[in-house]
Amino acid sequence: MKSRILYICLMSCLPVLFTACGDFLEEKSQNLAYVEKVADLNELLIGEGYLSGGNSIDTLNAGTVNKWGSIWNMNAVTGKMPVNNFPYIHLMDDDATEYLLCEKSIVNTEKNYIRMKAVNLHHWQPDPFYDSENAEINDGNWQNMWKRIAAMNSVIYQVNEMRSKEDDKVLCNKVEGEARFLRAQYYFYMANLYGKPYRKASASTDPCIPLKTSEEIEDKYFSRATCEEVYRQVVKDLEQATVLLRGIEQTTKYRTNQTAAFALLSRVHLFMENYEAAIAVADSVIGNPDYYLRDLKAYQRGSAVYVTSPEVIFTHGLNIMAVIHAPVVVSGSGVNQQRISSGYTTSEDLLACYGENDNDMRLKAFFIERPAPGNGWRCVKTQFNAEEVSDIMAIRVPEVYLNKAEALALLGRDAEAIEVLNELREKRLKVAGAVTESGEGLVNFIRDERRRELCFEGHRWFDLRRYAVNSVYPYEKEIRHISYDFLEGSGVYRAGTYVLKPYSQDAAAYMLPIPRYAIEFNEGTLTNEVRPSREIVVE
């Protein structure tokens, strides 16, 4: 008899969150998958578990090379966002700034597509999913993540149903371990985008996101689980993944493994302020001969974050920075020439963190300077050619060092923290120099190092949220995003600034709203905090 997997496809069954879908669950449904053995579940993981994009596992298996594709779905009719990754994650923090060319002769500079679509996200407006022309944008990431979580629920259930019948117990462990890792990763990202940051003192009551781990179809409405409940599930999944994936060989970095599970678990424990646990699991990564820090003194341009780098443990999904920080587009010639600039670039605030004497080799390794008429600009980590590494879902060795160093410093173990930190700095600086900070100063120094090392890899926005609610050394800041406008005949001018206040004064803006269709369908059991409107500050 064939085993049957049922998983809820929110993409096709809107506006349902986790409730029964009527006819969509009949046998004729395109979302009804049949499997006979665990090898079928292994294949299912490729399409329904891992994020596609570039040379990720699905395209590798197909023997094709998928180009960058449309990151922010270039469809002016539907206005839909992509279902790959979270293109807005780089645009809400203090590392990004608007960028427009400053030439009077430029035509349609203000029509930059990315800038049009992301303007309300970049300015932290009440409903960020409307573009500059007030067209609604479908938050496809919400749908895509729940679809994948539901699929992983089914895989985990089904593989356990098969264990007693399967001869290949190793493959059973591999499939369940990967499914648990992916479910944990997706819940972690969703929690840090749509839920409150994990505050140790109030996690048991703070609202997060809905939580469902059963494969069963439930005829019920869902509400937000607490931060404690969601994070507890993430930790449980990752801990089980580290056991299930023990001894499993990683044949491609586009599929996860035990080391990646340890690395992500160290991050989650750091967010939860479980510092001893964060250190312990970080030690399970540090020292692994298969993954280690590269010395940037031997750096050659374009090789810093290739998938073949020993620093890359695991990656899946697209690299969005290639579009957000894309080069200037030039079309036509003569009087008909149009130059449409990139919508965003690296903030001066971030670039200043590296110092001015080129001692920090990451400035050369991570950033590419592209000159434009009238002013220069830099973009980051976009030169991957055929070997692509996600700028959101990648897990790299340097983060694990920084997780451990910060945990040690927050426990007051300054000397040990500095020792770990120096292992990284010696690979990143021409002259590392002595670290003399202690206490809160050392913690902030490590956090700055984290910003320099992990910029545009999906960490900064989450980090700013957790710093603000840290129980030992809280840190928060005001973020200012300059806004430019275009006046025909005069070119680009600075219109003013949008301001995001520190978390304690502007908490609702640090959470993305759950999409309206999910709110409406669940008839009030799901709610959003009111995000305040913000006006431009003319300076």
Protein Blocks (a to p, Z undefined) as FASTA:
>chain_A
ZZddddddfklmccbfkbcehjmlgmklmkbccdfbfklmmmmmmmmmpccehjbfklmm
nopacdebjfblcbfknopacfehjfklmmmmmmbccdddddfkbghklmpmklmmmmmm
mnopablcbcfkopacddfklmmmmmmmmmmmmmmmmmmmmmmmpmblmlmmmmmmmmmm
mmmmmmmmmmmmmmccddfklmmmmccbdddfbfbdcddddddddfklmmmmmmmmmmmm
mmmmgoiacfbfkbccfklmmmmmmmmmmmnopaklmmmmmmmmgopakbccddfklpce
hilmgcklmklmbdcdjdfklmmmgccddedehjllccdddfbdcdfklmmmnojnomam
mlmmmpccdddehiacddehkbnojmccdfklpccfklmmmmmmmmmmmnopamlmmmmm
mmmmmmmbfblopafbghjllmmmmmmmmmmmmgonhpmmmmmmmmmmocklgcdddddd
ddddddehklpadfbdcddddfklmmmmmpccddfklmmmnnopaccddddddddddZZ
